[in-house]
Structure formats: structure tokens, C-alpha cells
Amino acid sequence: MGDLGKILIYLGAAVVLIGVLLVLLGKTALPIGRLPGDVIYRGKSTTVYFPIVTCIVLSLVLSVVMYLIQKMR
């Protein structure tokens, strides 16, 4: 049970860190989540948002970061 507790603490810390980063990114002028190619459908009473391009860009950036971390080891 001790290992599960450590994993939960690390996951919680990661979620908090991601939340802080998202709040800080929201205050900058970066258009994360509003890139050209992101699909927004606005109906009479619904709004559907598909951040396709944002997901692709974030995936590429994270892939490069992970590759660089792997090469440094």
C-alpha cells in the first residue's frame, strides 16, 4: 500500500503542476487552444469545440521534449 500512496502523491503533484502551468499560459498572449484549424461549432443552444491542431502541436512539442530528455540520459 505504501507504493500506491507514493504514486498517488506524484500524480497529484503532476496535476497541480499542470494546473498552474495552464493558469499561467492563460495569462500570456499564446494562442494555445485557439489555433487556426481548431474546430468550433456553435449551434442555437450548444457549442462543440475540437482543438485538433492544438492537440497535434502539443503532441509534437512533448515528443521533442521527451526525445531530448532521453538523449541526455
PyMOL Python script that loads the backbone (N, CA, C, O; Angstrom):
from pymol import cmd

cmd.read_pdbstr("""\
ATOM      1  N   MET A   1       0.816  -1.197   0.000  1.00  0.00           N
ATOM      2  CA  MET A   1       0.000   0.000   0.000  1.00  0.00           C
ATOM      3  C   MET A   1       0.860   1.263   0.000  1.00  0.00           C
ATOM      4  O   MET A   1       0.414   2.308  -0.472  1.00  0.00           O
ATOM      5  N   GLY A   2       2.064   1.184   0.513  1.00  0.00           N
ATOM      6  CA  GLY A   2       2.942   2.344   0.553  1.00  0.00           C
ATOM      7  C   GLY A   2       3.306   2.828  -0.837  1.00  0.00           C
ATOM      8  O   GLY A   2       3.398   4.033  -1.073  1.00  0.00           O
ATOM      9  N   ASP A   3       3.516   1.886  -1.771  1.00  0.00           N
ATOM     10  CA  ASP A   3       3.855   2.270  -3.138  1.00  0.00           C
ATOM     11  C   ASP A   3       2.686   2.968  -3.824  1.00  0.00           C
ATOM     12  O   ASP A   3       2.882   3.936  -4.558  1.00  0.00           O
ATOM     13  N   LEU A   4       1.484   2.485  -3.587  1.00  0.00           N
ATOM     14  CA  LEU A   4       0.302   3.109  -4.169  1.00  0.00           C
ATOM     15  C   LEU A   4       0.145   4.541  -3.655  1.00  0.00           C
ATOM     16  O   LEU A   4      -0.226   5.437  -4.413  1.00  0.00           O
ATOM     17  N   GLY A   5       0.421   4.752  -2.386  1.00  0.00           N
ATOM     18  CA  GLY A   5       0.344   6.094  -1.816  1.00  0.00           C
ATOM     19  C   GLY A   5       1.335   7.040  -2.466  1.00  0.00           C
ATOM     20  O   GLY A   5       1.002   8.191  -2.752  1.00  0.00           O
ATOM     21  N   LYS A   6       2.559   6.564  -2.705  1.00  0.00           N
ATOM     22  CA  LYS A   6       3.569   7.401  -3.366  1.00  0.00           C
ATOM     23  C   LYS A   6       3.148   7.740  -4.782  1.00  0.00           C
ATOM     24  O   LYS A   6       3.322   8.873  -5.232  1.00  0.00           O
ATOM     25  N   ILE A   7       2.593   6.761  -5.489  1.00  0.00           N
ATOM     26  CA  ILE A   7       2.146   7.011  -6.855  1.00  0.00           C
ATOM     27  C   ILE A   7       1.047   8.061  -6.873  1.00  0.00           C
ATOM     28  O   ILE A   7       1.055   8.956  -7.718  1.00  0.00           O
ATOM     29  N   LEU A   8       0.101   7.957  -5.947  1.00  0.00           N
ATOM     30  CA  LEU A   8      -0.984   8.932  -5.880  1.00  0.00           C
ATOM     31  C   LEU A   8      -0.475  10.331  -5.545  1.00  0.00           C
ATOM     32  O   LEU A   8      -0.991  11.320  -6.067  1.00  0.00           O
ATOM     33  N   ILE A   9       0.524  10.420  -4.688  1.00  0.00           N
ATOM     34  CA  ILE A   9       1.107  11.724  -4.346  1.00  0.00           C
ATOM     35  C   ILE A   9       1.783  12.327  -5.570  1.00  0.00           C
ATOM     36  O   ILE A   9       1.623  13.517  -5.843  1.00  0.00           O
ATOM     37  N   TYR A  10       2.545  11.508  -6.319  1.00  0.00           N
ATOM     38  CA  TYR A  10       3.219  12.011  -7.521  1.00  0.00           C
ATOM     39  C   TYR A  10       2.204  12.434  -8.579  1.00  0.00           C
ATOM     40  O   TYR A  10       2.383  13.461  -9.233  1.00  0.00           O
ATOM     41  N   LEU A  11       1.143  11.651  -8.753  1.00  0.00           N
ATOM     42  CA  LEU A  11       0.113  12.018  -9.723  1.00  0.00           C
ATOM     43  C   LEU A  11      -0.588  13.310  -9.310  1.00  0.00           C
ATOM     44  O   LEU A  11      -0.874  14.157 -10.157  1.00  0.00           O
ATOM     45  N   GLY A  12      -0.862  13.464  -8.032  1.00  0.00           N
ATOM     46  CA  GLY A  12      -1.480  14.691  -7.545  1.00  0.00           C
ATOM     47  C   GLY A  12      -0.586  15.902  -7.756  1.00  0.00           C
ATOM     48  O   GLY A  12      -1.059  16.967  -8.154  1.00  0.00           O
ATOM     49  N   ALA A  13       0.705  15.742  -7.491  1.00  0.00           N
ATOM     50  CA  ALA A  13       1.648  16.835  -7.715  1.00  0.00           C
ATOM     51  C   ALA A  13       1.724  17.187  -9.198  1.00  0.00           C
ATOM     52  O   ALA A  13       1.827  18.361  -9.552  1.00  0.00           O
ATOM     53  N   ALA A  14       1.675  16.184 -10.059  1.00  0.00           N
ATOM     54  CA  ALA A  14       1.711  16.430 -11.501  1.00  0.00           C
ATOM     55  C   ALA A  14       0.460  17.181 -11.949  1.00  0.00           C
ATOM     56  O   ALA A  14       0.550  18.087 -12.777  1.00  0.00           O
ATOM     57  N   VAL A  15      -0.693  16.821 -11.419  1.00  0.00           N
ATOM     58  CA  VAL A  15      -1.937  17.508 -11.775  1.00  0.00           C
ATOM     59  C   VAL A  15      -1.888  18.959 -11.309  1.00  0.00           C
ATOM     60  O   VAL A  15      -2.314  19.854 -12.038  1.00  0.00           O
ATOM     61  N   VAL A  16      -1.383  19.201 -10.125  1.00  0.00           N
ATOM     62  CA  VAL A  16      -1.265  20.575  -9.618  1.00  0.00           C
ATOM     63  C   VAL A  16      -0.308  21.376 -10.501  1.00  0.00           C
ATOM     64  O   VAL A  16      -0.593  22.524 -10.841  1.00  0.00           O
ATOM     65  N   LEU A  17       0.813  20.784 -10.869  1.00  0.00           N
ATOM     66  CA  LEU A  17       1.788  21.465 -11.721  1.00  0.00           C
ATOM     67  C   LEU A  17       1.182  21.797 -13.086  1.00  0.00           C
ATOM     68  O   LEU A  17       1.375  22.901 -13.596  1.00  0.00           O
ATOM     69  N   ILE A  18       0.463  20.865 -13.668  1.00  0.00           N
ATOM     70  CA  ILE A  18      -0.182  21.112 -14.956  1.00  0.00           C
ATOM     71  C   ILE A  18      -1.228  22.215 -14.812  1.00  0.00           C
ATOM     72  O   ILE A  18      -1.349  23.067 -15.692  1.00  0.00           O
ATOM     73  N   GLY A  19      -1.975  22.211 -13.727  1.00  0.00           N
ATOM     74  CA  GLY A  19      -2.967  23.254 -13.492  1.00  0.00           C
ATOM     75  C   GLY A  19      -2.338  24.629 -13.375  1.00  0.00           C
ATOM     76  O   GLY A  19      -2.847  25.595 -13.944  1.00  0.00           O
ATOM     77  N   VAL A  20      -1.241  24.728 -12.646  1.00  0.00           N
ATOM     78  CA  VAL A  20      -0.539  26.011 -12.507  1.00  0.00           C
ATOM     79  C   VAL A  20      -0.019  26.472 -13.866  1.00  0.00           C
ATOM     80  O   VAL A  20      -0.123  27.652 -14.200  1.00  0.00           O
ATOM     81  N   LEU A  21       0.540  25.552 -14.651  1.00  0.00           N
ATOM     82  CA  LEU A  21       1.028  25.919 -15.978  1.00  0.00           C
ATOM     83  C   LEU A  21      -0.105  26.414 -16.879  1.00  0.00           C
ATOM     84  O   LEU A  21       0.074  27.371 -17.632  1.00  0.00           O
ATOM     85  N   LEU A  22      -1.255  25.772 -16.804  1.00  0.00           N
ATOM     86  CA  LEU A  22      -2.389  26.200 -17.621  1.00  0.00           C
ATOM     87  C   LEU A  22      -2.879  27.584 -17.205  1.00  0.00           C
ATOM     88  O   LEU A  22      -3.237  28.398 -18.056  1.00  0.00           O
ATOM     89  N   VAL A  23      -2.895  27.852 -15.911  1.00  0.00           N
ATOM     90  CA  VAL A  23      -3.303  29.183 -15.440  1.00  0.00           C
ATOM     91  C   VAL A  23      -2.316  30.236 -15.930  1.00  0.00           C
ATOM     92  O   VAL A  23      -2.722  31.307 -16.381  1.00  0.00           O
ATOM     93  N   LEU A  24      -1.020  29.937 -15.843  1.00  0.00           N
ATOM     94  CA  LEU A  24      -0.007  30.886 -16.301  1.00  0.00           C
ATOM     95  C   LEU A  24      -0.063  31.077 -17.808  1.00  0.00           C
ATOM     96  O   LEU A  24       0.101  32.197 -18.291  1.00  0.00           O
ATOM     97  N   LEU A  25      -0.293  29.997 -18.564  1.00  0.00           N
ATOM     98  CA  LEU A  25      -0.407  30.118 -20.021  1.00  0.00           C
ATOM     99  C   LEU A  25      -1.647  30.917 -20.411  1.00  0.00           C
ATOM    100  O   LEU A  25      -1.646  31.601 -21.435  1.00  0.00           O
ATOM    101  N   GLY A  26      -2.693  30.836 -19.610  1.00  0.00           N
ATOM    102  CA  GLY A  26      -3.904  31.596 -19.893  1.00  0.00           C
ATOM    103  C   GLY A  26      -3.693  33.096 -19.764  1.00  0.00           C
ATOM    104  O   GLY A  26      -4.420  33.877 -20.378  1.00  0.00           O
ATOM    105  N   LYS A  27      -2.715  33.505 -18.980  1.00  0.00           N
ATOM    106  CA  LYS A  27      -2.446  34.927 -18.785  1.00  0.00           C
ATOM    107  C   LYS A  27      -1.474  35.483 -19.822  1.00  0.00           C
ATOM    108  O   LYS A  27      -1.270  36.695 -19.888  1.00  0.00           O
ATOM    109  N   THR A  28      -0.869  34.606 -20.635  1.00  0.00           N
ATOM    110  CA  THR A  28       0.050  35.062 -21.671  1.00  0.00           C
ATOM    111  C   THR A  28      -0.718  35.257 -22.971  1.00  0.00           C
ATOM    112  O   THR A  28      -1.907  34.949 -23.056  1.00  0.00           O
ATOM    113  N   ALA A  29      -0.043  35.757 -23.956  1.00  0.00           N
ATOM    114  CA  ALA A  29      -0.672  36.008 -25.253  1.00  0.00           C
ATOM    115  C   ALA A  29      -0.568  34.803 -26.182  1.00  0.00           C
ATOM    116  O   ALA A  29      -0.888  34.914 -27.366  1.00  0.00           O
ATOM    117  N   LEU A  30      -0.126  33.649 -25.668  1.00  0.00           N
ATOM    118  CA  LEU A  30      -0.027  32.466 -26.517  1.00  0.00           C
ATOM    119  C   LEU A  30      -1.421  31.975 -26.880  1.00  0.00           C
ATOM    120  O   LEU A  30      -2.298  31.903 -26.019  1.00  0.00           O
ATOM    121  N   PRO A  31      -1.631  31.634 -28.156  1.00  0.00           N
ATOM    122  CA  PRO A  31      -2.975  31.225 -28.580  1.00  0.00           C
ATOM    123  C   PRO A  31      -3.244  29.732 -28.382  1.00  0.00           C
ATOM    124  O   PRO A  31      -3.886  29.104 -29.224  1.00  0.00           O
ATOM    125  N   ILE A  32      -2.760  29.161 -27.280  1.00  0.00           N
ATOM    126  CA  ILE A  32      -3.000  27.745 -27.026  1.00  0.00           C
ATOM    127  C   ILE A  32      -4.502  27.530 -26.866  1.00  0.00           C
ATOM    128  O   ILE A  32      -5.145  28.173 -26.037  1.00  0.00           O
ATOM    129  N   GLY A  33      -5.051  26.621 -27.667  1.00  0.00           N
ATOM    130  CA  GLY A  33      -6.474  26.354 -27.636  1.00  0.00           C
ATOM    131  C   GLY A  33      -7.281  27.198 -28.603  1.00  0.00           C
ATOM    132  O   GLY A  33      -8.486  26.996 -28.751  1.00  0.00           O
ATOM    133  N   ARG A  34      -6.623  28.147 -29.264  1.00  0.00           N
ATOM    134  CA  ARG A  34      -7.309  28.998 -30.230  1.00  0.00           C
ATOM    135  C   ARG A  34      -6.517  29.082 -31.530  1.00  0.00           C
ATOM    136  O   ARG A  34      -6.485  30.132 -32.172  1.00  0.00           O
ATOM    137  N   LEU A  35      -5.884  27.988 -31.915  1.00  0.00           N
ATOM    138  CA  LEU A  35      -5.069  27.981 -33.120  1.00  0.00           C
ATOM    139  C   LEU A  35      -5.947  27.850 -34.359  1.00  0.00           C
ATOM    140  O   LEU A  35      -7.043  27.293 -34.294  1.00  0.00           O
ATOM    141  N   PRO A  36      -5.462  28.365 -35.487  1.00  0.00           N
ATOM    142  CA  PRO A  36      -6.203  28.157 -36.726  1.00  0.00           C
ATOM    143  C   PRO A  36      -6.289  26.653 -37.024  1.00  0.00           C
ATOM    144  O   PRO A  36      -5.277  25.955 -36.959  1.00  0.00           O
ATOM    145  N   GLY A  37      -7.446  26.167 -37.340  1.00  0.00           N
ATOM    146  CA  GLY A  37      -7.636  24.748 -37.582  1.00  0.00           C
ATOM    147  C   GLY A  37      -8.390  24.063 -36.463  1.00  0.00           C
ATOM    148  O   GLY A  37      -8.896  22.957 -36.652  1.00  0.00           O
ATOM    149  N   ASP A  38      -8.477  24.690 -35.304  1.00  0.00           N
ATOM    150  CA  ASP A  38      -9.314  24.161 -34.228  1.00  0.00           C
ATOM    151  C   ASP A  38     -10.769  24.353 -34.636  1.00  0.00           C
ATOM    152  O   ASP A  38     -11.157  25.434 -35.080  1.00  0.00           O
ATOM    153  N   VAL A  39     -11.560  23.317 -34.487  1.00  0.00           N
ATOM    154  CA  VAL A  39     -12.940  23.326 -34.975  1.00  0.00           C
ATOM    155  C   VAL A  39     -13.881  23.752 -33.848  1.00  0.00           C
ATOM    156  O   VAL A  39     -13.871  23.176 -32.759  1.00  0.00           O
ATOM    157  N   ILE A  40     -14.683  24.760 -34.130  1.00  0.00           N
ATOM    158  CA  ILE A  40     -15.697  25.218 -33.179  1.00  0.00           C
ATOM    159  C   ILE A  40     -17.038  25.234 -33.901  1.00  0.00           C
ATOM    160  O   ILE A  40     -17.186  25.881 -34.937  1.00  0.00           O
ATOM    161  N   TYR A  41     -18.003  24.528 -33.355  1.00  0.00           N
ATOM    162  CA  TYR A  41     -19.363  24.536 -33.900  1.00  0.00           C
ATOM    163  C   TYR A  41     -20.276  25.167 -32.866  1.00  0.00           C
ATOM    164  O   TYR A  41     -20.383  24.690 -31.736  1.00  0.00           O
ATOM    165  N   ARG A  42     -20.929  26.238 -33.263  1.00  0.00           N
ATOM    166  CA  ARG A  42     -21.868  26.918 -32.375  1.00  0.00           C
ATOM    167  C   ARG A  42     -23.278  26.777 -32.939  1.00  0.00           C
ATOM    168  O   ARG A  42     -23.601  27.337 -33.987  1.00  0.00           O
ATOM    169  N   GLY A  43     -24.101  26.029 -32.234  1.00  0.00           N
ATOM    170  CA  GLY A  43     -25.498  25.884 -32.614  1.00  0.00           C
ATOM    171  C   GLY A  43     -26.353  26.866 -31.841  1.00  0.00           C
ATOM    172  O   GLY A  43     -25.835  27.798 -31.224  1.00  0.00           O
ATOM    173  N   LYS A  44     -27.651  26.662 -31.871  1.00  0.00           N
ATOM    174  CA  LYS A  44     -28.560  27.558 -31.148  1.00  0.00           C
ATOM    175  C   LYS A  44     -28.351  27.470 -29.638  1.00  0.00           C
ATOM    176  O   LYS A  44     -28.299  28.489 -28.949  1.00  0.00           O
ATOM    177  N   SER A  45     -28.231  26.236 -29.128  1.00  0.00           N
ATOM    178  CA  SER A  45     -28.105  26.085 -27.678  1.00  0.00           C
ATOM    179  C   SER A  45     -26.885  25.263 -27.271  1.00  0.00           C
ATOM    180  O   SER A  45     -26.723  24.939 -26.094  1.00  0.00           O
ATOM    181  N   THR A  46     -26.027  24.923 -28.229  1.00  0.00           N
ATOM    182  CA  THR A  46     -24.846  24.116 -27.897  1.00  0.00           C
ATOM    183  C   THR A  46     -23.608  24.682 -28.574  1.00  0.00           C
ATOM    184  O   THR A  46     -23.687  25.349 -29.606  1.00  0.00           O
ATOM    185  N   THR A  47     -22.485  24.403 -27.975  1.00  0.00           N
ATOM    186  CA  THR A  47     -21.196  24.721 -28.569  1.00  0.00           C
ATOM    187  C   THR A  47     -20.317  23.483 -28.437  1.00  0.00           C
ATOM    188  O   THR A  47     -20.160  22.932 -27.348  1.00  0.00           O
ATOM    189  N   VAL A  48     -19.746  23.054 -29.563  1.00  0.00           N
ATOM    190  CA  VAL A  48     -18.859  21.894 -29.573  1.00  0.00           C
ATOM    191  C   VAL A  48     -17.500  22.373 -30.052  1.00  0.00           C
ATOM    192  O   VAL A  48     -17.397  23.048 -31.076  1.00  0.00           O
ATOM    193  N   TYR A  49     -16.457  22.023 -29.307  1.00  0.00           N
ATOM    194  CA  TYR A  49     -15.113  22.507 -29.574  1.00  0.00           C
ATOM    195  C   TYR A  49     -14.172  21.329 -29.746  1.00  0.00           C
ATOM    196  O   TYR A  49     -14.068  20.488 -28.854  1.00  0.00           O
ATOM    197  N   PHE A  50     -13.485  21.255 -30.877  1.00  0.00           N
ATOM    198  CA  PHE A  50     -12.498  20.216 -31.154  1.00  0.00           C
ATOM    199  C   PHE A  50     -11.143  20.872 -31.375  1.00  0.00           C
ATOM    200  O   PHE A  50     -10.893  21.386 -32.465  1.00  0.00           O
ATOM    201  N   PRO A  51     -10.258  20.874 -30.382  1.00  0.00           N
ATOM    202  CA  PRO A  51      -8.944  21.515 -30.543  1.00  0.00           C
ATOM    203  C   PRO A  51      -7.950  20.592 -31.261  1.00  0.00           C
ATOM    204  O   PRO A  51      -6.945  20.188 -30.677  1.00  0.00           O
ATOM    205  N   ILE A  52      -8.232  20.261 -32.524  1.00  0.00           N
ATOM    206  CA  ILE A  52      -7.434  19.291 -33.262  1.00  0.00           C
ATOM    207  C   ILE A  52      -6.004  19.777 -33.458  1.00  0.00           C
ATOM    208  O   ILE A  52      -5.064  19.050 -33.138  1.00  0.00           O
ATOM    209  N   VAL A  53      -5.820  20.973 -33.970  1.00  0.00           N
ATOM    210  CA  VAL A  53      -4.485  21.498 -34.257  1.00  0.00           C
ATOM    211  C   VAL A  53      -3.704  21.715 -32.969  1.00  0.00           C
ATOM    212  O   VAL A  53      -2.502  21.455 -32.926  1.00  0.00           O
ATOM    213  N   THR A  54      -4.362  22.184 -31.930  1.00  0.00           N
ATOM    214  CA  THR A  54      -3.695  22.367 -30.646  1.00  0.00           C
ATOM    215  C   THR A  54      -3.164  21.037 -30.122  1.00  0.00           C
ATOM    216  O   THR A  54      -2.045  20.976 -29.614  1.00  0.00           O
ATOM    217  N   CYS A  55      -3.948  19.979 -30.240  1.00  0.00           N
ATOM    218  CA  CYS A  55      -3.502  18.656 -29.789  1.00  0.00           C
ATOM    219  C   CYS A  55      -2.304  18.175 -30.588  1.00  0.00           C
ATOM    220  O   CYS A  55      -1.374  17.597 -30.024  1.00  0.00           O
ATOM    221  N   ILE A  56      -2.314  18.406 -31.894  1.00  0.00           N
ATOM    222  CA  ILE A  56      -1.187  17.978 -32.734  1.00  0.00           C
ATOM    223  C   ILE A  56       0.076  18.750 -32.362  1.00  0.00           C
ATOM    224  O   ILE A  56       1.150  18.158 -32.247  1.00  0.00           O
ATOM    225  N   VAL A  57      -0.039  20.058 -32.175  1.00  0.00           N
ATOM    226  CA  VAL A  57       1.134  20.875 -31.816  1.00  0.00           C
ATOM    227  C   VAL A  57       1.678  20.462 -30.453  1.00  0.00           C
ATOM    228  O   VAL A  57       2.888  20.301 -30.296  1.00  0.00           O
ATOM    229  N   LEU A  58       0.804  20.289 -29.470  1.00  0.00           N
ATOM    230  CA  LEU A  58       1.258  19.874 -28.142  1.00  0.00           C
ATOM    231  C   LEU A  58       1.902  18.488 -28.187  1.00  0.00           C
ATOM    232  O   LEU A  58       2.883  18.240 -27.486  1.00  0.00           O
ATOM    233  N   SER A  59       1.369  17.597 -28.993  1.00  0.00           N
ATOM    234  CA  SER A  59       1.945  16.266 -29.133  1.00  0.00           C
ATOM    235  C   SER A  59       3.347  16.343 -29.726  1.00  0.00           C
ATOM    236  O   SER A  59       4.256  15.655 -29.260  1.00  0.00           O
ATOM    237  N   LEU A  60       3.527  17.164 -30.738  1.00  0.00           N
ATOM    238  CA  LEU A  60       4.856  17.319 -31.338  1.00  0.00           C
ATOM    239  C   LEU A  60       5.854  17.920 -30.350  1.00  0.00           C
ATOM    240  O   LEU A  60       6.991  17.460 -30.250  1.00  0.00           O
ATOM    241  N   VAL A  61       5.426  18.938 -29.630  1.00  0.00           N
ATOM    242  CA  VAL A  61       6.322  19.579 -28.656  1.00  0.00           C
ATOM    243  C   VAL A  61       6.709  18.600 -27.556  1.00  0.00           C
ATOM    244  O   VAL A  61       7.883  18.506 -27.199  1.00  0.00           O
ATOM    245  N   LEU A  62       5.743  17.872 -27.017  1.00  0.00           N
ATOM    246  CA  LEU A  62       6.044  16.906 -25.964  1.00  0.00           C
ATOM    247  C   LEU A  62       6.913  15.762 -26.481  1.00  0.00           C
ATOM    248  O   LEU A  62       7.757  15.252 -25.745  1.00  0.00           O
ATOM    249  N   SER A  63       6.720  15.353 -27.730  1.00  0.00           N
ATOM    250  CA  SER A  63       7.560  14.310 -28.310  1.00  0.00           C
ATOM    251  C   SER A  63       9.005  14.762 -28.416  1.00  0.00           C
ATOM    252  O   SER A  63       9.923  13.999 -28.114  1.00  0.00           O
ATOM    253  N   VAL A  64       9.211  16.008 -28.848  1.00  0.00           N
ATOM    254  CA  VAL A  64      10.574  16.544 -28.948  1.00  0.00           C
ATOM    255  C   VAL A  64      11.206  16.659 -27.573  1.00  0.00           C
ATOM    256  O   VAL A  64      12.376  16.319 -27.400  1.00  0.00           O
ATOM    257  N   VAL A  65      10.448  17.134 -26.593  1.00  0.00           N
ATOM    258  CA  VAL A  65      10.979  17.260 -25.228  1.00  0.00           C
ATOM    259  C   VAL A  65      11.361  15.888 -24.673  1.00  0.00           C
ATOM    260  O   VAL A  65      12.433  15.735 -24.087  1.00  0.00           O
ATOM    261  N   MET A  66      10.504  14.903 -24.853  1.00  0.00           N
ATOM    262  CA  MET A  66      10.807  13.554 -24.363  1.00  0.00           C
ATOM    263  C   MET A  66      12.018  12.966 -25.083  1.00  0.00           C
ATOM    264  O   MET A  66      12.831  12.282 -24.461  1.00  0.00           O
ATOM    265  N   TYR A  67      12.147  13.222 -26.381  1.00  0.00           N
ATOM    266  CA  TYR A  67      13.297  12.742 -27.140  1.00  0.00           C
ATOM    267  C   TYR A  67      14.582  13.360 -26.600  1.00  0.00           C
ATOM    268  O   TYR A  67      15.582  12.664 -26.421  1.00  0.00           O
ATOM    269  N   LEU A  68      14.555  14.674 -26.339  1.00  0.00           N
ATOM    270  CA  LEU A  68      15.741  15.345 -25.811  1.00  0.00           C
ATOM    271  C   LEU A  68      16.099  14.844 -24.413  1.00  0.00           C
ATOM    272  O   LEU A  68      17.277  14.676 -24.097  1.00  0.00           O
ATOM    273  N   ILE A  69      15.093  14.605 -23.577  1.00  0.00           N
ATOM    274  CA  ILE A  69      15.370  14.060 -22.242  1.00  0.00           C
ATOM    275  C   ILE A  69      15.988  12.686 -22.347  1.00  0.00           C
ATOM    276  O   ILE A  69      16.908  12.355 -21.599  1.00  0.00           O
ATOM    277  N   GLN A  70      15.487  11.874 -23.278  1.00  0.00           N
ATOM    278  CA  GLN A  70      16.025  10.522 -23.472  1.00  0.00           C
ATOM    279  C   GLN A  70      17.470  10.585 -23.944  1.00  0.00           C
ATOM    280  O   GLN A  70      18.293   9.781 -23.507  1.00  0.00           O
ATOM    281  N   LYS A  71      17.799  11.530 -24.832  1.00  0.00           N
ATOM    282  CA  LYS A  71      19.157  11.647 -25.352  1.00  0.00           C
ATOM    283  C   LYS A  71      20.133  12.129 -24.287  1.00  0.00           C
ATOM    284  O   LYS A  71      21.316  11.794 -24.347  1.00  0.00           O
ATOM    285  N   MET A  72      19.664  12.911 -23.308  1.00  0.00           N
ATOM    286  CA  MET A  72      20.550  13.423 -22.255  1.00  0.00           C
ATOM    287  C   MET A  72      20.937  12.343 -21.260  1.00  0.00           C
ATOM    288  O   MET A  72      21.964  12.463 -20.592  1.00  0.00           O
ATOM    289  N   ARG A  73      20.138  11.294 -21.148  1.00  0.00           N
ATOM    290  CA  ARG A  73      20.435  10.228 -20.187  1.00  0.00           C
ATOM    291  C   ARG A  73      21.518   9.357 -20.645  1.00  0.00           C
ATOM    292  O   ARG A  73      21.886   8.411 -19.948  1.00  0.00           O
TER     293      ARG A  73
END
""", "prot")
cmd.dss("prot")
cmd.show_as("cartoon", "prot")
cmd.util.cbc("prot")
cmd.orient("prot")
